[in-house]
Amino acid sequence: QQPVQSPQAVILREGEDAVINCSSSKALYSVHWYRQKHGEAPVFLMILLKGGEQMRHEKISASFNEKKQQSSLYLTASQLSYSGTYFCGTGHRDNYGQNFVFGPGTRLSVLP
Amino acid sequence: DSGVTQTPKHLITATGQRVTLRCSPRSGDLSVYWYQQSLDQGLQFLIQYYNGEERAKGNILERFSAQQFPDLHSELNLSSLELGDSALYFCASSADGSRGTGELFFGEGSRLTVL
């Protein structure tokens, strides 16, 4: 079951903040966040595990609400380099070897 | 450099043909995932192997097949190719075999164009 991401796209000015949300209809064991620039491979940002702490990657942080089966990615004081498509990926605890699926992506554009 | 190697980087072929995409995972990683990404679309999960065995299967067409060899490299075979199969095919590897607790390292992808 593919997770849902919102919004589909965001346009920001440099220095502004943004939040990207990811939710699943199934119980989550882990949530990953990746960023992909056009024509390149996705790059790992962070992973959040059930019972784990909020994670940070530079000025990007994320939270994981196990009860709501949601995760949010917070981009603070965005930089031009943050532009790209952000994917959340979900792992589920009820299936050993569950296919690790990604959401449809959120396209982030940071303008000068 | 993620440590995951995919070949070929680009492939142009005709409808009805068959191609094989190859992936060498990062040293020590036992899991290999295959994803298909059509133009400006998301990452569609195809299949996962762990230490030589199929671990999970996504929306993989019957015309597609994959395997992981004893040296852990993997191949994705695409046959009876159609125009709609044109896409970027990514391989990713992970040390983890289940539940998605390990970071995925992506190769640079193999861009397939079917004419």
Interface residues (C-beta under 8 A of the other chain):
Chain A: Y29 S30 H32 Y34 E40 A41 P42 V43 F44 I47 L49 F87 G89 T90 G91 H92 R93 N95 Y96 G97 Q98 N99 F100 V101 F102 G103 P104 G105
Chain B: S2 Y33 Y35 Q41 G42 L43 F45 Q48 Y50 R55 A56 K57 G58 F90 G97 S98 R99 G100 T101 G102 E103 L104 F105 F106 G107 E108 G109
